[in-house]
Amino acid sequence: MSKKRGTTPNLPDAPAGGAMNGNVDFDKSPAAKSKSKTGGASKSDWDFKVALGVITALAFLTRFWGITHPDQVVFDEVHFGKFASYYLQRTYFFDVHPPFGKLLFAFAGWLVGYDGSFLFENIGDSYISNKVPYVAYRSMPALMGSLTVSTTFWIMWESGYSLPACIVSAALVLFDNAHVGQTRLILLDATLVLFMALSVLSYIRFYKLRHDPFSRKWWKWLLITGISMSCVISTKYVGAFTFFSIGVPVVIDLWDLLDIKRKQPLSMPDFGMHLGARMIGFIVVPFLMYLFWFQVHFAILSRSGPGDDFMTPEFQETLSDNLMTQQAVNIDYFDSLSMRHKETKVFLHSHVDRYPLRYDDGRISSQGQQVTGYPHNDTNNIWQIVPSKPIEGRGHRVKNGDVVRFRHLVTDSWLLTHDVASPSMPTNQEFTTVPGDDANGLRYNETLFEIRIENGKAGQDFKTKASHFKLVHFPTKVALWTHPTIPPLPDWGYKQAEINGNKNIMQSSNLWYVEDIPDLPADSPRMVKEERKVKSMPFLKKYLELQRAMFFHNNALTSSHPYASFPIQWPFLLRGVSFWTENDTRQQIYFLGNPVGWWFASAILAVFAGILLADQVSVRRGVDALDGRTRSRLYNSTGFFFLIWAAHYFPFFIMGRQLFLHHYLPAHLASALVAGAIVEFIFNIEPTEVVDFTEEQIQEGRKGNLKPQQQRRRPIRERIGGQSLLYTWAASGVILAVLVWGFLFFAPLTYGTPGLDVAQVVARKWLNYDLHFAK
């Protein structure tokens, strides 16, 4: 006789792919059997429903309590509140995130009749004095945060876990200060986390219908899963992690369906139908819905605004009231120009000072005249554009693709680049100027540059402001370039920006534009502005241009931030983020999770990994510590939740952009699911009786000749109730009590009230959290 760990018999598991196909029938759970017999819900169902109702009510209470405080702009509300106002004003703006979450805030403002006149400029600005319906704005994420708790409980319920396990998972989200704090403010994460949870729930519902493919319910949950995933990635691009989380089990499931050894193997046409249905539901529909939100975005933002600078002149011409296109002037040869870099806004500049003979790293320079980037208007910013070949008279237009030269007027020298390394980048070429004798003699070819207007047509007129262009050196094919990440020049360069030649001419950071023609007379015919009509641009072209700009600027968010943190710190909650403070009342909002819950969930992740390792080692050594049903649930259900956690956590380690604690919230929700599952696994222990076989029976069993009743173990107690369920309830009760205590202890930092004295603040600096008013 030996004892083995058991589990609740015949309950459905959440999927980790098709590995369970044929092992468990979701439609034969005890609840389903009870419904088939009675025609209604079982007593157990009512227990779950009552618990779900209580948890939902508590979720609304914790998210909406004191939502009017503070009545000031808090942290990143300056961004997402501003974007909502721009939508209401129909003013074009630029952001690195897709539009869905921001459109929801604008919808909330529209519902209450707000005109978007307040632009959320500064943290601490008063909502009351500016008559902003901020409660309506904050209610949108608060509603979503509340429903996220309910969805967490529902995921566990649909996965067949016991009521205590469902409560533990939901409570880890319900009483988490980070989830509460992030969903009470005008921020995007509530939308992201809710639809990530709905994606998981709807996929589980879809998977449970795998024995009834192509039915109406099967199609319904397939499409709901795809729509939910689309809403995730339409809120933030990290929603791609949710696609991966669902995509892995979908691929495994399809691989299982392809197996000819299945009990009911599929023909290739039938498999093709399954593959096609999943491609439609999980790829085509989500992508079309994703594009739909961008179409709404473009349709609403029809007026020129602060986002114009990020777009090409062609795009800007689709916006009304665009000053850049209205003020554009055709450029003629021999005009004097000031040119600015599109991203950094520095002027192309030169002065009489020269590069030093030797740089700090020992490299030798050309000792030529410095060419730099200068942020202010100055006479040293003026360059005359000259044709590469002699032409008679003036009035000749400069065109796209022309090869030109530039003369620096103040120093009467000519722009040039050559095969000499730039001051800080040995891989890039130095830009300098040379006197006229050299420029018109032996070094003539080195002064030739080609004008390449971005998205321009051959022979298109070169204009001020409206023509974003690359200046490509004709002989060496490097582009005039600078970048915000290049350190400024040393004292010998007056801390100005370095200008050099970039060999990768495809980069968008090579773009410049002509700011002005200073000597153009006011009565010049070119100054006469004809009435401009708003032009159209194909949707896909606008979409692709915006995508390029979004990805580029998202990757460029690499500057340091006082509250940025690394992914390795998140599971251990080593630091938070200061959202808002008020000195007079000593009140503060500090974004921080419930340390008790985060540490418990992180520890459970390690426990789960340890259990899998121990099980694999035991199996390799011939010790079968788990029955097949328990192992199936552990690997397929809990493993699915663990996959979701890993997919939403580990990719952040390879990101170069700024990262904050809130990026861990989707992964934290997944860890809550793992925690509830492991609590049930550990405490729901059922002793089992094992049938002893003779050597002859063992050999027959290996041949598959034993009868089914001879092969299976006979459980002593085949039920959920009894002592094991009491253990689970007791453990869940302790966990719940500690979670509530941790939540209430840190609640003043989450809600921003009441203010705490020095001793109370110091008592909450568990891991040296950088709290205010600690002195």
C-alpha positions in Angstrom: 0.0 0.0 0.0 1.3 3.5 -0.9 -0.2 6.9 -0.9 -0.4 9.3 -3.8 -1.6 12.8 -4.2 -5.0 13.1 -5.8 -7.2 15.8 -6.9 -10.8 16.6 -7.6 -12.0 13.9 -10.0 -13.5 14.8 -13.4 -13.2 18.6 -13.2 -12.2 20.5 -16.3 -8.8 22.0 -16.7 -7.7 25.2 -18.4 -5.9 24.3 -21.6 -2.2 24.4 -22.3 -2.9 23.1 -25.8 -4.2 19.8 -27.1 -2.3 17.5 -24.8 -5.4 16.8 -22.9 -7.6 15.9 -25.8 -9.2 12.6 -25.1 -8.3 12.7 -21.4 -10.9 15.0 -20.0 -14.3 16.1 -21.2 -15.1 19.6 -20.0 -18.8 18.9 -20.6 -18.8 16.0 -18.1 -17.9 18.0 -15.0 -20.0 17.5 -11.9 -21.7 20.8 -12.4 -22.6 19.9 -16.0 -24.0 16.5 -14.8 -26.0 18.2 -12.1 -27.5 20.6 -14.6 -28.4 17.8 -17.0 -30.3 16.0 -14.3 -32.0 18.9 -12.5 -32.4 21.3 -15.4 -30.9 24.1 -13.3 -27.8 25.1 -11.4 -26.4 22.8 -8.6 -25.9 23.9 -5.1 -22.2 24.2 -5.8 -23.0 26.6 -8.7 -24.9 28.8 -6.3 -21.9 28.9 -4.0 -19.8 30.1 -6.8 -22.4 32.7 -7.9 -22.7 34.1 -4.4 -19.0 34.3 -4.0 -18.7 36.0 -7.4 -21.3 38.5 -6.4 -19.6 39.4 -3.1 -16.2 39.7 -4.8 -17.6 41.9 -7.6 -19.2 44.2 -5.0 -15.9 44.5 -3.1 -14.1 45.2 -6.4 -16.4 48.1 -7.1 -16.1 49.3 -3.5 -12.3 49.3 -3.5 -12.0 50.9 -7.0 -14.6 53.6 -6.7 -14.2 54.5 -3.0 -12.8 58.1 -2.8 -12.4 58.4 -6.5 -12.9 62.1 -6.3 -9.6 62.5 -4.4 -7.4 64.1 -5.4 -9.2 66.7 -7.5 -5.9 67.4 -9.2 -4.0 66.0 -12.2 -2.0 62.9 -11.0 1.1 61.5 -12.7 0.4 60.3 -16.3 -3.0 61.7 -16.3 -1.2 64.7 -17.9 -0.8 62.5 -21.0 -4.0 60.4 -21.3 -6.3 63.2 -20.1 -4.7 65.5 -22.7 -5.2 62.9 -25.4 -8.9 62.7 -24.6 -9.1 66.5 -24.9 -7.4 66.4 -28.2 -9.9 63.8 -29.5 -12.8 66.0 -28.3 -11.2 69.0 -30.0 -10.5 66.9 -33.1 -6.8 68.1 -32.9 -4.1 65.8 -34.3 -1.7 64.5 -31.7 1.0 61.8 -31.6 1.5 59.0 -29.1 3.4 55.8 -29.0 0.4 53.7 -28.0 -2.5 52.6 -30.3 -5.7 54.5 -30.0 -8.3 52.1 -28.4 -7.7 52.9 -24.7 -7.5 56.7 -25.4 -10.7 56.6 -27.4 -12.5 55.1 -24.4 -11.5 58.1 -22.3 -12.7 60.5 -25.1 -15.9 58.5 -25.2 -16.4 59.1 -21.5 -15.8 62.8 -21.9 -18.2 62.9 -24.8 -20.9 61.1 -22.8 -21.0 63.9 -20.2 -20.8 66.6 -22.8 -17.3 67.8 -22.1 -15.6 70.0 -24.8 -12.0 69.1 -24.1 -10.9 72.7 -23.3 -8.6 71.6 -20.5 -5.2 70.1 -21.7 -3.9 68.5 -18.4 -0.6 70.4 -18.7 0.9 69.9 -15.2 0.7 67.5 -12.3 -1.2 69.2 -9.6 -3.5 71.4 -11.8 -6.9 71.7 -10.3 -9.8 69.9 -11.9 -12.4 71.8 -10.0 -11.3 75.3 -11.0 -11.0 74.2 -14.7 -14.4 72.5 -14.6 -13.1 69.1 -15.8 -15.5 66.0 -15.4 -12.6 64.0 -14.0 -14.8 61.6 -12.1 -16.3 60.5 -15.4 -12.9 60.0 -16.9 -11.7 58.0 -13.8 -14.8 55.9 -13.7 -14.0 54.3 -17.0 -10.8 52.5 -15.7 -12.4 52.0 -12.3 -15.2 50.0 -14.0 -12.7 48.0 -16.0 -10.6 47.3 -12.9 -13.6 46.1 -11.0 -14.6 43.7 -13.8 -11.0 42.4 -14.0 -11.4 41.0 -10.5 -14.7 39.3 -11.5 -13.0 37.9 -14.7 -10.1 36.5 -12.6 -12.6 34.6 -10.4 -14.5 33.4 -13.6 -11.3 32.1 -15.2 -10.6 29.9 -12.2 -14.3 28.8 -12.1 -14.4 27.9 -15.7 -11.1 26.0 -15.3 -12.8 23.7 -12.7 -11.0 24.8 -9.6 -12.6 24.6 -6.1 -14.3 27.7 -4.6 -11.3 28.4 -2.2 -8.9 28.4 -5.1 -11.1 30.8 -7.1 -11.3 33.1 -4.1 -7.6 33.1 -3.5 -6.8 34.1 -7.2 -9.5 36.8 -7.2 -8.4 38.1 -3.8 -4.8 38.5 -5.0 -6.1 41.0 -7.6 -9.0 42.4 -5.5 -6.8 43.4 -2.5 -3.8 44.5 -4.5 -2.8 48.1 -4.1 -1.2 48.4 -7.5 -4.2 47.2 -9.4 -6.5 49.5 -7.3 -4.2 52.5 -7.7 -3.7 52.1 -11.4 -7.4 51.6 -12.2 -8.6 54.7 -10.3 -6.8 57.1 -12.5 -6.9 58.2 -16.1 -4.4 55.6 -17.3 -4.4 52.8 -19.9 -3.5 49.8 -17.8 -7.0 49.0 -16.6 -8.1 48.5 -20.3 -5.0 46.4 -21.0 -5.4 44.1 -18.0 -9.1 43.6 -18.4 -9.0 42.6 -22.0 -6.0 40.4 -21.4 -8.0 38.5 -18.7 -11.1 38.4 -21.0 -8.8 36.8 -23.7 -7.8 34.1 -21.3 -11.4 33.5 -20.1 -12.9 33.4 -23.6 -10.2 31.0 -24.9 -10.9 28.6 -22.1 -14.6 28.7 -22.9 -13.7 28.1 -26.6 -11.4 25.2 -25.7 -14.1 23.5 -23.6 -16.2 23.3 -26.8 -13.6 21.4 -28.7 -15.8 18.3 -28.9 -18.5 20.4 -30.6 -16.6 22.2 -33.3 -18.2 24.8 -35.6 -21.3 25.0 -33.5 -22.7 28.4 -32.8 -21.2 28.6 -29.3 -17.8 27.4 -30.6 -17.8 30.2 -33.2 -19.0 32.7 -30.6 -16.2 32.1 -28.1 -13.6 31.8 -30.9 -14.5 35.3 -32.1 -14.8 36.8 -28.6 -11.3 35.5 -27.9 -10.0 37.2 -31.1 -11.8 40.5 -30.4 -10.5 40.5 -26.8 -7.0 40.0 -27.9 -7.4 42.7 -30.5 -8.5 45.1 -27.8 -5.4 44.3 -25.8 -3.0 45.1 -28.6 -5.1 48.1 -29.7 -4.4 49.6 -26.2 -0.7 48.9 -26.0 1.7 47.0 -28.1 2.7 44.8 -25.2 -0.7 43.1 -26.1 1.4 41.0 -28.5 2.4 39.0 -25.4 -1.3 38.0 -25.0 -1.3 36.8 -28.6 1.7 34.7 -27.8 0.1 33.3 -24.7 -3.0 32.2 -26.6 -1.1 31.3 -29.8 1.1 28.6 -28.1 -1.8 26.4 -27.0 -3.7 27.1 -30.3 -0.7 25.7 -32.2 -0.3 22.7 -29.9 -4.1 22.0 -30.2 -3.8 22.1 -34.0 -0.8 19.8 -33.9 -2.8 17.4 -31.9 -5.7 17.6 -34.3 -3.3 16.7 -37.1 -2.4 13.4 -35.4 -3.7 10.4 -37.4 -3.5 8.3 -34.2 -6.3 10.2 -32.5 -9.4 8.3 -31.5 -11.3 10.2 -34.2 -8.7 11.3 -36.7 -9.5 14.2 -38.9 -9.3 14.2 -42.7 -7.1 16.9 -44.2 -10.1 18.9 -45.5 -11.5 18.8 -41.9 -8.2 19.9 -40.5 -8.0 22.6 -43.1 -11.4 23.9 -41.8 -10.1 23.9 -38.2 -6.9 25.8 -39.3 -8.9 28.3 -41.4 -11.4 29.0 -38.6 -8.6 29.7 -36.1 -6.8 31.9 -38.6 -10.0 33.9 -39.1 -10.8 34.1 -35.4 -7.3 34.7 -34.0 -5.6 36.6 -36.8 -7.9 38.1 -39.5 -10.7 39.4 -37.2 -8.3 40.9 -34.6 -6.2 42.6 -37.3 -9.2 44.1 -39.0 -10.5 45.4 -35.7 -7.1 46.8 -34.8 -7.1 48.7 -38.1 -10.7 49.9 -37.4 -9.5 51.8 -34.3 -6.9 53.6 -36.4 -9.5 54.5 -38.9 -11.6 56.0 -36.1 -8.5 57.8 -34.9 -7.8 59.4 -38.3 -11.5 60.2 -38.9 -11.7 62.1 -35.6 -8.4 63.9 -35.7 -9.0 66.1 -38.7 -7.4 69.3 -37.5 -3.8 70.3 -37.4 -2.2 70.0 -33.9 0.9 69.2 -31.9 1.4 65.8 -33.6 2.1 67.4 -37.0 5.8 67.5 -36.5 6.0 63.7 -36.3 4.4 63.2 -39.7 5.4 63.9 -43.3 4.2 67.0 -45.1 2.0 64.7 -47.3 0.3 63.5 -44.2 0.0 67.1 -42.8 -1.8 68.2 -46.0 -4.7 65.9 -45.0 -5.3 68.1 -41.9 -7.1 71.4 -41.9 -5.5 74.5 -40.5 -1.9 73.2 -41.0 0.4 76.1 -40.7 3.4 74.3 -42.0 1.9 73.6 -45.4 0.2 77.0 -45.5 3.5 78.8 -44.9 5.5 76.7 -47.3 7.6 78.6 -49.9 9.2 77.3 -53.1 13.0 77.4 -52.9 15.1 78.8 -55.7 18.8 78.5 -56.4 21.0 81.1 -54.6 18.4 81.5 -51.8 19.8 81.8 -48.3 18.4 79.1 -46.1 18.3 78.0 -42.4 17.9 74.2 -42.1 16.7 72.3 -39.0 16.9 68.7 -38.0 13.4 67.2 -37.8 13.9 65.3 -34.5 16.2 67.5 -32.5 15.2 70.8 -34.0 18.8 72.1 -34.1 19.9 74.3 -36.9 22.7 73.3 -39.2 25.5 75.7 -38.0 29.1 76.5 -38.5 31.6 79.0 -37.1 35.2 80.0 -37.4 36.5 77.6 -34.7 38.1 74.4 -35.9 38.2 70.8 -34.7 41.1 70.1 -32.4 44.2 68.3 -33.8 43.7 65.3 -31.5 40.5 64.0 -29.8 40.4 62.6 -26.3 40.7 59.0 -27.6 43.9 59.9 -29.5 42.3 60.1 -33.0 43.5 62.8 -35.4 40.9 65.2 -36.9 41.1 67.2 -40.1 41.4 70.4 -38.1 38.7 71.7 -40.4 36.1 74.3 -39.6 33.4 73.0 -37.2 30.0 72.1 -38.4 27.6 71.7 -35.5 23.9 71.7 -34.5 22.8 74.9 -32.7 19.3 75.2 -31.1 18.9 79.0 -31.5 18.5 81.4 -34.3 21.9 82.8 -35.4 23.5 84.3 -38.4 25.9 81.4 -38.5 22.9 79.2 -39.4 22.5 80.7 -42.9 23.6 78.7 -45.9 23.2 79.6 -49.6 22.0 76.8 -51.9 24.0 76.7 -55.1 23.6 74.5 -58.2 26.3 72.0 -59.0 26.4 73.2 -62.6 26.4 76.8 -63.8 23.0 78.3 -64.6 22.1 81.8 -65.8 20.2 84.2 -63.7 17.9 83.6 -60.8 14.4 82.1 -60.4 15.4 78.5 -61.0 13.5 76.2 -58.8 15.3 73.5 -56.7 13.8 70.1 -57.3 13.8 66.7 -55.6 16.8 64.7 -56.7 18.9 67.8 -57.6 22.6 67.7 -56.8 23.5 71.0 -55.0 26.2 72.7 -52.9 25.9 74.8 -49.8 28.0 78.0 -49.0 28.2 79.2 -45.4 27.7 82.9 -45.8 29.3 84.3 -42.7 32.6 82.4 -43.2 32.4 82.2 -47.0 33.2 78.5 -46.9 31.6 75.4 -48.5 29.9 72.4 -46.8 31.9 69.2 -47.2 32.2 65.7 -45.8 35.1 63.4 -46.4 36.6 60.1 -45.2 37.6 61.3 -41.8 36.0 60.0 -38.6 33.6 62.3 -36.7 34.5 63.6 -33.2 32.6 61.0 -31.2 31.7 58.3 -33.7 34.6 56.7 -35.6 32.2 54.9 -37.9 30.6 58.1 -39.1 32.2 60.8 -41.4 33.2 64.3 -40.3 31.4 67.3 -41.7 33.4 70.5 -42.2 33.7 73.4 -44.5 36.5 74.5 -46.8 37.5 77.8 -48.5 36.3 78.6 -52.0 39.6 77.9 -53.7 39.6 74.3 -52.4 35.9 73.9 -52.9 36.0 74.9 -56.5 39.2 73.1 -57.2 40.5 69.7 -56.1 37.8 69.2 -53.5 34.9 70.1 -55.7 33.3 66.6 -55.8 33.4 66.5 -52.0 31.0 69.5 -51.8 28.2 67.8 -53.8 25.0 66.8 -52.1 21.8 65.2 -53.4 18.4 66.4 -52.1 16.1 63.5 -51.4 12.6 64.6 -50.3 11.0 62.0 -48.1 8.2 60.3 -50.0 8.8 62.8 -52.8 8.2 62.4 -56.5 10.9 62.9 -59.1 11.1 66.6 -60.0 9.0 67.7 -57.1 9.5 71.3 -55.9 11.7 71.7 -52.9 9.9 73.9 -50.3 10.5 75.4 -46.9 8.8 73.6 -43.9 6.8 71.3 -46.1 9.7 69.3 -47.6 11.3 66.9 -45.2 14.5 65.8 -46.9 17.7 63.9 -46.6 21.0 65.6 -47.7 23.0 62.7 -49.1 26.7 63.3 -50.0 27.0 62.5 -53.7 30.4 60.7 -53.7 30.3 58.7 -50.5 26.5 58.2 -50.0 26.4 59.3 -46.4 23.5 61.4 -45.0 23.8 64.6 -43.0 22.8 63.4 -39.5 22.6 64.0 -35.8 20.6 62.3 -33.0 19.4 63.1 -29.5 21.6 60.2 -28.1 24.9 61.6 -29.4 26.7 63.4 -26.5 27.2 67.1 -27.0 30.6 68.3 -28.2 33.2 69.2 -25.5 34.1 72.7 -24.6 36.0 73.2 -27.8 32.7 72.8 -29.6 30.7 74.9 -27.1 28.6 71.9 -26.0 26.7 72.1 -29.3 25.3 69.0 -31.1 27.6 66.9 -33.2 26.8 66.7 -37.0 28.2 63.8 -38.9 27.7 61.6 -41.9 25.5 58.6 -41.3 26.2 55.6 -43.6 22.7 54.2 -43.0 20.8 56.6 -45.1 17.5 54.8 -44.7 17.1 56.0 -41.0 14.3 58.5 -40.4 16.6 60.4 -38.1 18.4 61.7 -41.3 15.5 64.0 -42.0 15.8 67.8 -42.1 13.7 70.7 -43.3 14.2 74.3 -44.4 12.9 76.6 -41.7 13.1 79.9 -43.5 14.5 82.0 -46.3 15.6 85.1 -44.3 16.4 87.4 -47.2 13.2 86.7 -49.2 11.4 90.1 -49.7 7.9 90.3 -48.2 6.5 91.4 -51.6 8.0 88.4 -53.5 5.5 86.6 -55.7 6.5 83.4 -53.8 5.0 84.9 -50.6 1.6 85.1 -52.1 -0.4 82.2 -50.6 -3.0 80.5 -52.6 -6.0 79.0 -50.8 -5.1 75.4 -50.0 -7.5 72.5 -49.9 -7.3 69.6 -47.5 -5.9 66.7 -49.5 -6.7 63.0 -49.0 -4.3 60.2 -48.4 -5.0 56.4 -48.6 -5.8 54.9 -45.2 -3.1 52.2 -45.3 -0.5 54.8 -46.3 -1.4 56.9 -43.3 -1.5 53.9 -41.1 1.9 52.6 -42.2 3.5 56.1 -41.7 2.1 56.4 -38.2 3.2 52.8 -37.4 6.8 53.7 -38.4 6.8 56.8 -36.3 5.2 55.0 -33.3 7.7 52.2 -33.2 10.7 54.5 -33.7 9.7 56.9 -30.9 8.7 54.0 -28.6 12.2 52.5 -29.0 13.7 56.0 -28.5 12.3 56.1 -24.9 15.6 55.2 -23.4 16.3 58.3 -21.2 16.5 57.8 -17.5 13.6 58.4 -15.2 13.8 58.7 -11.4 11.1 56.0 -10.9 12.0 53.7 -13.7 12.8 50.1 -12.6 14.1 46.8 -14.0 12.0 43.7 -14.6 14.1 41.7 -12.0 12.8 44.1 -9.4 9.1 43.7 -10.2 8.1 40.3 -8.7 9.8 41.3 -5.4 8.2 44.7 -5.4 11.5 46.4 -4.6 10.3 49.9 -5.4 7.3 51.9 -6.6 6.5 55.2 -8.2 5.5 58.5 -6.7 2.3 59.6 -8.4 1.2 62.7 -6.4 2.0 64.6 -3.3 0.5 67.6 -1.3 2.8 69.2 1.2 0.2 70.9 3.3 -1.8 67.8 4.2 1.2 65.4 3.9 -0.9 63.3 1.5 0.7 61.2 -1.2 -0.2 58.6 -3.8 2.6 56.1 -4.2 2.1 53.4 -6.8 2.9 50.1 -4.9 1.5 46.7 -4.9 0.4 44.8 -1.8 3.8 43.4 -0.7 2.2 40.4 1.0 0.3 39.4 -2.1 3.2 40.0 -4.5 5.7 38.1 -2.5 3.3 35.2 -2.0 2.5 35.0 -5.7 6.2 35.2 -6.6 7.0 32.4 -4.1 4.2 30.3 -5.6 5.7 30.6 -9.0 9.0 29.2 -7.6 7.0 26.4 -5.9 5.3 25.5 -9.1 8.7 25.3 -10.9 10.0 23.2 -8.1 7.0 20.8 -8.2 7.5 20.3 -12.0 11.2 19.6 -11.5 10.6 17.2 -8.7 7.9 15.4 -10.7 10.2 15.0 -13.7 13.1 13.7 -11.6 10.8 11.3 -9.8 9.4 9.9 -13.1 13.0 9.5 -14.4 13.8 7.5 -11.3 10.7 5.3 -11.6 8.8 6.9 -8.8 5.3 8.0 -10.0 4.4 10.5 -7.3 1.2 11.8 -9.1 -1.7 10.1 -10.7 -2.5 10.9 -14.3 -5.4 13.2 -13.5 -3.4 15.3 -11.1 -0.5 15.5 -13.5 -2.7 16.5 -16.4 -4.2 19.4 -14.4 -0.8 20.5 -13.1 0.8 20.6 -16.5 -2.1 21.7 -18.7 -4.1 24.0 -16.5 -1.5 25.5 -14.1 1.1 25.3 -16.8 -1.2 27.4 -19.1 -1.4 30.1 -16.4 2.4 29.9 -15.9 2.9 30.4 -19.6 0.8 33.5 -19.5 2.9 34.9 -16.7 6.2 34.1 -18.5 5.0 35.5 -21.8 4.0 38.8 -20.1 7.2 39.1 -18.0 10.4 37.8 -19.6 10.2 39.8 -22.9 10.7 43.0 -20.9 14.3 41.9 -20.2 15.2 42.5 -23.8 13.6 45.9 -24.1 15.7 49.0 -24.2 13.0 51.5 -23.4 12.0 53.0 -20.0 10.2 50.4 -17.9 8.0 50.9 -14.8 6.3 48.8 -12.2 3.0 49.0 -13.9 4.4 46.9 -16.8 4.2 43.9 -14.5 0.4 44.1 -13.8 -0.6 41.6 -16.6 2.0 39.2 -15.4 0.9 39.7 -11.8 -2.7 38.7 -12.7 -1.3 35.5 -14.3 0.7 34.8 -11.1 -2.5 35.1 -9.1 -4.1 32.4 -11.3 -1.0 30.1 -10.7 -1.3 30.8 -6.9 -4.9 29.7 -6.7 -4.2 26.6 -8.6 -1.2 25.6 -6.5 -3.0 26.3 -3.2 -5.6 23.7 -4.3 -2.9 21.3 -5.4 -1.0 21.5 -2.1 -3.9 21.3 0.3 -6.5 19.2 -1.6 -4.8 15.8 -0.7 -6.8 12.6 -1.2 -5.2 9.2 -0.1 -5.5 6.5 -2.7 -5.3 2.7 -2.6 -3.0 1.1 -5.2 -3.7 -2.3 -6.6 -0.6 -4.6 -6.3 0.1 -6.6 -9.4 2.0 -9.9 -9.9 5.0 -9.9 -12.3 2.8 -11.7 -14.9 0.1 -9.0 -14.6 2.8 -6.3 -15.0 4.0 -7.8 -18.2 0.4 -8.2 -19.5 -0.2 -4.6 -18.5 2.7 -3.4 -20.6 1.2 -5.3 -23.5 -2.1 -3.5 -22.9 -3.9 -6.8 -22.1 -5.2 -5.9 -18.6 -8.9 -5.0 -18.2 -9.6 -1.3 -17.4 -10.8 -2.1 -13.9 -7.5 -3.9 -13.2 -5.4 -0.9 -14.4 -6.8 1.9 -12.4 -6.3 2.8 -8.7 -9.3 2.6 -6.5 -9.7 5.9 -4.4 -10.7 5.5 -0.8 -12.7 8.7 -0.9 -13.8 9.9 -4.4 -15.1 13.3 -3.4 -14.0 16.9 -3.0 -15.4 17.4 0.5 -13.9 16.1 3.7 -10.7 16.9 5.4 -8.8 18.0 2.3 -11.4 20.7 1.5 -11.2 21.9 5.1 -7.4 22.3 4.7 -7.9 24.3 1.5 -10.5 26.5 3.1 -8.3 27.1 6.2 -5.3 27.9 4.0 -7.4 30.3 1.8 -8.8 32.0 4.9 -5.3 32.7 6.3 -4.1 34.0 2.9 -7.2 36.2 2.6 -6.8 37.7 6.1 -3.1 38.6 5.4 -4.0 40.1 2.0 -6.7 42.3 3.6 -4.3 43.4 6.3 -1.6 44.3 3.8 -4.1 46.1 1.6 -5.4 48.2 4.4 -2.0 49.0 5.8 -0.8 50.5 2.5 -4.2 52.0 1.5 -3.3 55.6 2.6 -0.6 55.5 -0.1 -3.0 54.1 -2.7 -5.9 56.4 -2.1 -3.8 59.5 -1.1 -5.7 59.9 2.1 -5.4 60.3 5.0 -2.1 62.1 5.3 0.5 60.2 7.4 2.9 61.5 10.0 6.6 60.7 9.9 6.3 57.5 12.1 3.5 56.2 9.9 5.4 56.8 6.7 8.6 55.2 8.1 6.6 52.1 9.1 5.7 51.6 5.5 9.2 51.9 4.1 9.7 48.1 4.1 12.2 47.9 1.3 13.4 51.5 1.5 10.5 52.6 -0.7 11.3 56.2 -1.6 8.2 57.6 0.1 7.7 61.3 0.7 7.4 62.9 4.2 9.6 60.3 5.8 11.4 63.1 7.7 
